[in-house]
Amino acid sequence: MRRAAVTTLTSVAGIVLLLSLKPHQATAPPVAPAPSAAPAPSSAGGTGTATAPTRTSGSNGTFTGDVVNTRYGPVQVAATLKGGRITAVKVLQVPSANGRDQQLAGYAVPQLTRAALTAQSAHIDAVSGASYTSEGYIQSLQSALDRAHA
């Protein structure tokens, strides 16, 4: 009987310790300026939902992407192109229902924007820990680029 009580107490204590752990809180890295040289190739891998880069020398203007509804809320971006090159990506909507959503968006969006500017396409990797926001960003960016090249 005593052995069962000790085992139960140890199991409960272990579960309480596991549940009290908090995930690592990463801070957003500083935002790098837009690249001015030729675009570097995208890192290997990708999300599988984006298409390869398409360039049209005459695309100029700002093109708004589709609103992509994710599990945590809508994501929408607008891409600015000059001479067929992506010069800026502005985020119009990201999940922001609670502090965690805002934190993830604040961390992921600058990384996604830098990656899109470097790759000059929507063929970029998702940010770890912000998979849904990343997928929404990539899909909305691709729809904006599709509008630019239509």
C-alpha positions in Angstrom: 0.0 0.0 0.0 2.8 2.4 0.9 4.5 1.7 -2.5 1.3 2.6 -4.4 1.0 5.9 -2.5 4.7 6.8 -3.2 4.3 6.0 -6.9 1.1 8.0 -7.2 2.6 11.0 -5.4 5.8 10.9 -7.5 3.7 10.7 -10.7 1.6 13.6 -9.7 4.6 15.7 -8.8 6.2 14.9 -12.2 3.1 15.9 -14.1 2.8 19.1 -12.1 6.4 20.0 -12.9 5.9 19.2 -16.6 2.8 21.4 -16.8 4.5 24.3 -15.0 7.3 24.5 -17.7 6.9 27.5 -20.0 8.1 27.5 -23.6 11.2 29.4 -24.6 10.3 33.1 -25.3 12.4 34.2 -28.3 12.9 37.8 -29.2 12.5 39.1 -32.7 15.8 39.8 -34.4 16.5 43.3 -35.8 15.0 44.0 -39.2 17.5 44.1 -42.0 17.3 46.6 -44.8 15.9 45.5 -48.2 18.6 43.9 -50.4 19.9 46.2 -53.2 22.0 43.6 -55.0 20.8 40.7 -57.1 18.6 38.3 -55.2 20.2 35.5 -53.4 18.8 32.0 -54.0 16.2 30.8 -51.5 17.3 28.4 -48.8 16.7 24.8 -49.6 13.4 23.3 -48.6 10.3 25.3 -48.5 6.7 24.9 -47.5 5.6 23.0 -50.5 2.7 25.4 -51.1 4.6 28.3 -52.9 5.6 28.3 -56.5 9.0 29.1 -58.0 9.8 32.8 -58.6 8.3 34.5 -61.7 9.8 37.7 -62.9 8.2 40.2 -65.3 10.3 43.2 -66.1 7.3 45.6 -66.3 5.5 44.9 -63.0 5.2 48.0 -61.0 2.9 49.0 -58.2 1.5 47.6 -55.0 -0.6 44.4 -55.3 -2.8 43.1 -52.5 -2.9 39.4 -51.8 -5.9 37.3 -50.8 -7.0 37.1 -47.2 -6.0 33.7 -46.0 -8.0 32.4 -43.0 -5.7 30.4 -40.7 -6.6 28.5 -37.6 -5.7 31.5 -35.5 -7.0 34.3 -37.7 -6.7 36.0 -41.1 -3.4 36.8 -42.8 -3.1 39.3 -45.7 -0.1 41.0 -47.3 0.5 43.5 -50.0 3.6 43.4 -52.2 5.2 46.4 -53.8 7.1 45.7 -57.1 9.3 48.0 -59.1 10.7 46.7 -62.4 9.4 43.2 -61.6 11.3 43.1 -58.3 9.8 42.9 -54.8 10.8 46.0 -53.0 8.5 45.8 -50.0 6.0 43.5 -48.4 3.4 45.2 -46.1 1.4 43.0 -43.7 -2.2 44.1 -43.7 -3.6 41.4 -41.3 -2.1 38.8 -39.0 -3.6 36.9 -36.1 -3.8 39.1 -33.1 -6.6 37.9 -30.9 -4.3 37.5 -27.8 -0.8 38.2 -26.6 0.6 34.9 -27.9 -0.7 35.6 -31.4 0.8 39.1 -31.3 4.1 37.8 -30.1 4.3 35.1 -32.8 3.4 37.5 -35.5 5.9 40.0 -34.2 8.6 37.4 -34.3 7.6 35.6 -37.6 6.6 38.5 -39.9 10.0 40.3 -40.1 11.7 36.9 -40.8 9.1 36.1 -43.5 9.5 39.6 -45.1 13.3 39.4 -45.2 13.1 35.9 -46.7 10.6 37.1 -49.4 12.8 40.1 -50.3 15.9 37.9 -50.5 14.2 35.2 -52.5 12.2 37.7 -54.6 9.3 35.2 -54.5 6.9 33.4 -52.2 9.1 30.3 -52.3 10.3 30.7 -48.7 10.6 28.6 -45.6 8.0 28.8 -42.8 9.1 30.2 -39.4 9.3 27.5 -36.8 6.7 28.0 -34.1 4.5 30.1 -36.4 3.5 27.5 -39.0 -0.1 28.8 -39.6 0.9 32.4 -39.8 3.8 31.5 -42.1 1.5 29.5 -44.4 -1.0 32.3 -44.5 1.7 34.8 -45.3 3.2 32.7 -48.1 -0.2 32.0 -49.7 -1.3 35.7 -49.5 2.1 36.8 -50.9 1.8 34.3 -53.8 -1.6 35.6 -54.7 -0.3 39.2 -54.7 2.6 38.2 -57.0 0.1 36.3 -59.2 -1.9 39.6 -59.6 1.3 41.5 -60.4 2.2 39.1 -63.1 -1.3 38.6 -64.6 
